[in-house]
């Protein structure tokens, strides 16, 4: 059973080593989990998971390998955390639902009945209103309905009335294959760092102060410039049209980038880069900036990041006059080649799920223009993009 658990974790992409597996076996031999399901879960997670981005994968494998009644049958019925269930219910149930539970006998009756049925039941049960099973009205089991239920072995809620969710996955939003969130964007951006000390001497240099004081025999305070991230970034955001579906994640990325990069300039474009970009969307037609002026102003040591879904008519990339908003004198591909020719460190972040890229011809065209430096706007994708820029 534990060997299967180990191999399933490896297959799911969780980087577990044999040393970690042996550590878990040693902990079990010393009875650190005390034969309780929940304690074993946390023990195994502590021993086998090194990165929080793998917690959701671990939860899914754990639920698949140790699932339902097969797992619960090993738990002493006296270990069911009644006080925990009561506190959870007090937090999540409405007054009306609490009153209904009390009318049916209350938590004491619910837990007493569950203990009895765990002792009595010897096989799986489908339907019905008593045994632990599926699709019935019993308070215990999965895929049924009861106002005072304990959900067992079900991957998601249906009526939102279960008191205890045994298969709850608490870390789904930390999976590195999912879209970005405010908690993890900055962590990924931190991979693009090149520290330097520039500006006025405002920070105490403790090592040199100690050295100089020892040399002179009296206090000699030394200062130095603050250590800053010296990376310079040009950020180009596709705005409007189909990008309206991705406004939230773009706002989060922009906010995190403003915090992480001290030297950063941003510009907006629509669908593909053309001869003009802009800084304010409200005045995009009145206050435009010549793209060639941008290329002349910012030197080649800047890192360039495009953010867009790359979803448009292929004509907008390949032909003069192909833009949906104006008559472009040159094809969008010509401008993309100018940018990638000048700035050797350039990537494209795409909020569209990567498995869907092959269905959109314009995405494939821009991916080729970017020399395959297009990455999905996920934690994993952003991390890989920052590694590319840091080369």
DRENDRENDREN-521971 format. One record per residue (C-alpha): residue in one letter; z, x, y; residue number from 0. Coordinates in Angstrom, 2 decimals, decimal comma, padded with zeros to 5 digits. Example, Ala and Ser with C-alpha at 12.3 -4.5 7.8 and 13.67 -1.06 7.14 Angstrom:
A	007,80	012,30	-004,50	0
S	007,14	013,67	-001,06	1
// end
This chain:
X	000,00	000,00	000,00	0
X	000,94	002,71	002,49	1
X	-002,08	004,80	001,55	2
X	-004,27	001,77	002,32	3
X	-002,49	001,40	005,65	4
X	-003,21	005,06	006,47	5
X	-006,90	004,86	005,52	6
X	-007,38	001,57	007,39	7
X	-005,95	003,16	010,55	8
X	-008,38	006,06	010,18	9
X	-011,28	003,64	009,68	10
X	-010,30	001,68	012,80	11
X	-010,49	004,83	014,92	12
X	-006,76	005,51	015,26	13
X	-006,39	009,33	015,09	14
X	-003,56	009,59	012,56	15
X	-002,88	012,84	010,73	16
X	-001,44	013,55	007,30	17
X	001,59	015,15	008,96	18
X	002,34	011,90	010,81	19
X	001,92	009,89	007,61	20
X	004,39	012,16	005,79	21
X	006,82	011,77	008,70	22
X	006,64	007,98	008,27	23
X	007,23	008,32	004,52	24
X	010,25	010,53	005,19	25
X	011,65	007,97	007,63	26
X	011,20	005,18	005,07	27
X	012,88	007,28	002,40	28
X	015,90	007,57	004,69	29
X	015,80	003,78	005,19	30
X	015,37	003,96	008,97	31
X	013,57	000,59	008,98	32
X	016,43	-001,02	007,03	33
X	013,89	-003,17	005,11	34
X	013,19	-005,35	008,16	35
X	009,60	-006,18	009,05	36
X	009,98	-005,79	012,79	37
X	011,86	-002,50	012,45	38
X	009,19	-001,15	010,11	39
X	006,48	-002,15	012,61	40
X	008,11	-000,21	015,46	41
X	008,91	002,74	013,21	42
X	005,30	002,98	011,99	43
X	003,94	002,59	015,51	44
X	006,22	005,34	016,81	45
X	005,26	007,73	014,02	46
X	001,52	007,10	013,92	47
X	000,32	006,22	017,44	48
X	000,11	009,00	020,03	49
X	-001,98	007,26	022,72	50
X	-001,25	003,82	024,17	51
X	-004,98	003,01	024,17	52
X	-004,75	002,81	020,35	53
X	-001,87	000,31	020,25	54
X	-004,13	-002,72	019,93	55
X	-006,10	-001,12	017,08	56
X	-002,81	-000,35	015,35	57
X	-001,65	-003,97	015,76	58
X	-004,85	-005,32	014,23	59
X	-004,68	-002,98	011,24	60
X	-000,96	-003,69	010,74	61
X	-001,61	-007,44	010,80	62
X	-004,45	-007,05	008,30	63
X	-002,64	-004,81	005,81	64
X	000,82	-006,40	005,98	65
X	000,07	-010,04	006,62	66
X	001,60	-013,46	006,27	67
X	003,99	-014,37	003,52	68
X	003,27	-011,22	001,50	69
X	005,11	-009,31	004,20	70
X	007,75	-011,90	005,00	71
X	008,75	-012,28	001,36	72
X	010,42	-008,87	001,53	73
X	012,60	-009,84	004,49	74
X	016,14	-011,03	003,75	75
X	016,36	-014,55	005,08	76
X	019,59	-013,68	006,83	77
X	017,64	-011,24	009,01	78
X	015,58	-013,92	010,77	79
X	016,53	-013,36	014,45	80
X	017,76	-016,82	015,35	81
X	019,28	-015,74	018,68	82
X	015,98	-014,12	019,64	83
X	014,10	-017,33	018,84	84
X	016,55	-019,37	020,91	85
X	016,18	-017,11	023,96	86
X	012,40	-017,08	023,65	87
X	012,28	-020,85	023,49	88
X	014,58	-021,23	026,49	89
X	012,18	-019,07	028,46	90
X	008,88	-020,70	027,45	91
X	009,53	-024,33	026,48	92
X	009,65	-027,20	028,95	93
X	012,74	-029,43	029,24	94
X	010,84	-032,22	027,49	95
X	009,96	-029,96	024,54	96
X	013,55	-028,71	024,29	97
X	014,80	-032,28	024,17	98
X	012,29	-033,11	021,45	99
X	013,47	-030,17	019,34	100
X	017,11	-031,23	019,74	101
X	016,17	-034,76	018,70	102
X	014,65	-033,36	015,50	103
X	017,84	-031,50	014,62	104
X	017,83	-028,43	016,89	105
X	017,41	-024,74	016,14	106
X	020,23	-024,64	013,62	107
X	018,47	-027,23	011,47	108
X	015,09	-025,48	011,94	109
X	016,36	-022,06	010,80	110
X	018,42	-023,52	007,94	111
X	015,36	-025,37	006,61	112
X	013,19	-022,23	006,89	113
X	015,72	-020,23	004,85	114
X	015,79	-022,89	002,15	115
X	012,01	-023,10	001,89	116
X	011,59	-019,33	001,76	117
X	013,89	-019,38	-001,28	118
X	012,21	-022,38	-002,97	119
X	008,51	-021,80	-002,37	120
X	006,74	-019,71	-005,02	121
X	003,05	-020,02	-004,05	122
X	000,63	-020,68	-001,21	123
X	000,47	-024,26	000,06	124
X	-002,43	-025,94	001,88	125
X	-001,74	-028,96	004,09	126
X	001,30	-031,18	003,87	127
X	004,41	-031,53	005,97	128
X	007,04	-029,50	004,14	129
X	006,06	-026,16	002,60	130
X	005,15	-022,95	004,40	131
X	001,37	-023,02	004,46	132
X	-001,76	-023,85	006,42	133
X	-003,32	-026,83	008,18	134
X	-000,42	-029,23	007,76	135
X	002,36	-030,59	009,96	136
X	005,08	-028,37	008,51	137
X	007,14	-026,48	011,10	138
X	006,33	-023,27	009,25	139
X	002,97	-021,60	008,61	140
X	-000,43	-021,49	010,30	141
X	-003,23	-023,68	011,68	142
X	-001,19	-026,87	011,68	143
X	000,92	-028,76	014,21	144
X	004,64	-029,28	014,68	145
X	006,58	-029,38	017,97	146
X	009,23	-026,99	016,67	147
X	007,08	-024,56	014,69	148
X	007,47	-021,02	013,44	149
X	003,94	-019,57	013,22	150
X	003,38	-017,28	010,21	151
X	000,20	-015,33	009,45	152
X	-002,09	-016,85	012,09	153
X	-004,16	-014,62	014,41	154
X	-003,97	-016,88	017,46	155
X	-002,21	-019,97	018,82	156
X	-003,82	-023,39	018,62	157
X	-001,27	-025,82	020,06	158
X	000,79	-023,23	022,03	159
X	004,03	-024,54	020,47	160
X	005,09	-021,79	018,05	161
X	008,60	-020,45	018,65	162
X	007,99	-017,06	017,05	163
X	004,59	-015,37	016,82	164
X	004,79	-012,86	013,97	165
X	001,26	-011,57	014,49	166
X	001,43	-011,13	018,25	167
X	-000,69	-008,27	019,60	168
X	001,05	-007,10	022,74	169
X	-001,21	-004,25	023,82	170
X	-004,70	-005,70	023,77	171
X	-005,37	-004,82	027,42	172
X	-004,64	-001,14	026,72	173
X	-007,50	-000,74	024,25	174
X	-009,82	001,93	025,70	175
X	-012,90	-000,08	024,69	176
X	-011,93	-002,94	026,98	177
X	-012,72	-003,42	030,66	178
X	-010,73	-001,51	033,23	179
X	-007,54	-002,78	034,84	180
X	-005,30	-001,68	037,67	181
X	-002,92	000,15	035,32	182
X	-005,39	002,60	033,88	183
X	-008,24	003,26	036,34	184
X	-006,38	005,99	038,17	185
X	-005,38	007,67	034,91	186
X	-009,07	008,01	034,00	187
X	-010,05	009,19	037,50	188
X	-007,45	011,95	037,36	189
X	-009,69	013,81	034,92	190
X	-011,97	014,64	037,87	191
X	-009,75	017,14	039,66	192
X	-010,27	020,49	041,30	193
X	-007,16	021,42	043,21	194
X	-007,23	023,69	046,27	195
X	-004,84	024,49	049,10	196
X	-006,46	023,69	052,41	197
X	-005,29	022,84	055,92	198
X	-002,08	023,68	057,75	199
X	000,85	025,40	056,03	200
X	003,18	022,42	055,65	201
X	004,69	022,91	052,17	202
X	007,52	025,25	051,18	203
X	006,34	028,13	048,99	204
X	009,52	028,62	046,97	205
X	008,35	031,60	044,85	206
X	007,15	033,62	047,84	207
X	010,27	032,65	049,82	208
X	012,51	034,05	047,06	209
X	010,38	037,18	046,75	210
X	010,29	037,83	050,51	211
X	014,01	037,14	050,93	212
X	014,89	039,59	048,15	213
X	012,61	042,21	049,65	214
X	013,96	041,94	053,20	215
X	017,59	041,21	052,38	216
X	017,71	038,09	054,54	217
X	016,21	034,61	054,43	218
X	012,43	034,72	054,91	219
X	010,93	031,21	054,56	220
X	007,28	031,10	053,47	221
X	005,05	028,04	053,84	222
X	001,68	027,18	052,31	223
X	-000,99	024,44	052,61	224
X	-000,50	021,32	050,50	225
X	-002,30	021,29	047,16	226
X	-005,02	018,63	047,26	227
X	-007,80	017,40	045,05	228
X	-010,80	019,19	046,54	229
X	-013,41	017,08	044,74	230
X	-015,82	015,32	047,13	231
X	-017,37	012,04	046,03	232
X	-020,25	009,81	047,12	233
X	-019,77	006,30	045,71	234
X	-022,71	003,84	045,68	235
X	-021,92	000,20	044,84	236
X	-024,53	-002,36	043,80	237
X	-023,56	-005,56	045,60	238
X	-024,64	-009,20	045,39	239
X	-026,62	-011,19	042,82	240
X	-025,51	-010,60	039,23	241
X	-022,87	-008,12	040,46	242
X	-020,84	-011,07	041,78	243
X	-019,55	-011,42	038,20	244
X	-017,98	-007,96	038,44	245
X	-016,36	-008,08	041,89	246
X	-012,77	-007,77	040,63	247
X	-013,27	-004,61	038,57	248
X	-015,34	-003,03	041,37	249
X	-012,55	-003,73	043,86	250
X	-010,02	-002,14	041,52	251
X	-012,24	000,91	040,99	252
X	-012,82	001,29	044,73	253
X	-009,09	001,04	045,49	254
X	-008,19	003,60	042,83	255
X	-010,93	005,98	043,98	256
X	-009,74	005,77	047,60	257
X	-006,27	006,83	046,43	258
X	-007,39	009,59	044,07	259
X	-010,16	011,27	046,10	260
X	-009,20	012,49	049,57	261
X	-012,84	013,20	050,47	262
X	-014,91	010,14	049,55	263
X	-017,73	008,23	051,21	264
X	-018,99	004,88	049,94	265
X	-022,21	002,96	050,49	266
X	-023,69	-000,32	049,27	267
X	-027,14	-001,05	047,86	268
X	-028,73	-003,98	046,04	269
X	-030,13	-003,63	042,51	270
X	-031,77	-000,23	043,01	271
X	-031,49	002,51	045,61	272
X	-034,14	002,33	048,34	273
X	-034,69	003,80	051,80	274
X	-031,62	002,11	053,31	275
X	-027,95	001,69	052,37	276
X	-025,09	000,14	054,34	277
X	-021,30	000,31	054,86	278
X	-020,48	-003,32	055,73	279
X	-021,95	-006,22	053,80	280
X	-021,50	-008,65	056,69	281
X	-023,80	-006,51	058,86	282
X	-026,07	-005,17	056,15	283
X	-029,28	-006,17	057,97	284
X	-028,14	-005,09	061,44	285
X	-026,40	-001,79	060,66	286
X	-028,27	000,03	057,94	287
X	-028,17	003,73	057,19	288
X	-031,27	005,69	056,25	289
X	-030,82	007,00	052,71	290
X	-032,55	010,25	053,64	291
X	-029,92	010,78	056,36	292
X	-027,21	010,45	053,69	293
X	-028,93	013,09	051,54	294
X	-029,17	015,41	054,54	295
X	-025,58	014,88	055,70	296
X	-023,69	015,40	052,42	297
X	-024,27	018,73	050,63	298
X	-025,11	019,22	046,98	299
X	-021,51	019,96	045,95	300
X	-020,62	016,25	046,23	301
X	-020,16	014,25	043,01	302
X	-022,24	011,04	042,96	303
X	-021,14	007,83	041,23	304
X	-023,36	004,74	041,06	305
X	-021,69	001,45	040,09	306
X	-023,99	-001,39	039,10	307
X	-025,19	-003,59	036,23	308
X	-028,75	-002,16	036,48	309
X	-030,05	-005,65	035,66	310
X	-033,18	-006,51	037,64	311
X	-036,93	-006,85	037,38	312
X	-038,53	-003,58	036,19	313
X	-040,86	-003,87	039,21	314
X	-037,87	-003,16	041,49	315
X	-037,56	000,27	039,92	316
X	-041,18	001,20	039,19	317
X	-043,27	-000,09	042,11	318
X	-043,48	000,02	045,89	319
X	-042,88	-003,49	047,24	320
X	-040,94	-004,44	044,13	321
X	-037,63	-005,13	045,89	322
X	-036,55	-008,78	045,99	323
X	-035,16	-008,42	049,53	324
X	-037,71	-006,39	051,50	325
X	-040,94	-004,45	051,25	326
X	-039,96	-001,01	049,98	327
X	-042,50	001,67	050,86	328
X	-041,54	003,74	047,82	329
X	-040,44	002,76	044,35	330
X	-036,74	002,75	043,58	331
X	-037,34	005,40	040,90	332
X	-038,50	007,84	043,60	333
X	-035,18	007,50	045,43	334
X	-033,17	007,83	042,23	335
X	-035,04	011,04	041,42	336
X	-034,31	012,42	044,88	337
X	-030,58	011,80	044,45	338
X	-030,33	013,22	040,93	339
X	-032,48	016,18	041,98	340
X	-030,14	017,09	044,85	341
X	-026,79	016,19	043,27	342
X	-026,58	017,72	039,81	343
X	-023,24	015,97	039,14	344
X	-024,16	012,28	039,10	345
X	-023,28	009,37	036,79	346
X	-023,89	005,62	036,63	347
X	-021,04	003,22	035,68	348
X	-022,25	-000,06	034,22	349
X	-019,92	-003,11	033,89	350
X	-022,25	-004,71	031,33	351
X	-021,03	-004,26	027,75	352
X	-022,80	-001,24	026,25	353
X	-023,99	-003,11	023,15	354
X	-026,05	-005,35	025,45	355
X	-027,88	-002,57	027,30	356
X	-030,76	-002,48	024,84	357
X	-031,72	-006,08	025,68	358
X	-032,46	-005,33	029,38	359
X	-035,49	-003,21	030,14	360
X	-034,28	-002,19	033,62	361
X	-031,03	-000,78	032,16	362
X	-033,04	001,42	029,81	363
X	-035,23	002,57	032,72	364
X	-032,28	003,56	034,90	365
X	-030,54	005,17	031,94	366
X	-033,60	007,37	031,55	367
X	-033,70	008,16	035,29	368
X	-030,02	009,17	035,07	369
X	-030,86	011,42	032,09	370
X	-028,56	009,31	029,87	371
X	-025,59	009,80	032,20	372
X	-024,88	006,05	032,23	373
X	-021,44	005,00	030,99	374
X	-019,79	001,60	030,39	375
X	-017,15	000,56	032,92	376
X	-014,30	000,79	030,42	377
X	-011,40	003,22	030,22	378
X	-013,24	005,24	027,57	379
X	-016,52	005,13	029,50	380
X	-014,90	006,14	032,79	381
X	-013,07	008,98	031,05	382
X	-016,34	010,30	029,62	383
X	-018,03	009,95	033,03	384
X	-015,30	012,00	034,70	385
X	-015,68	014,70	032,04	386
X	-019,40	014,82	032,81	387
X	-018,78	015,14	036,55	388
X	-016,16	017,85	035,99	389
X	-018,61	020,18	034,21	390
// end
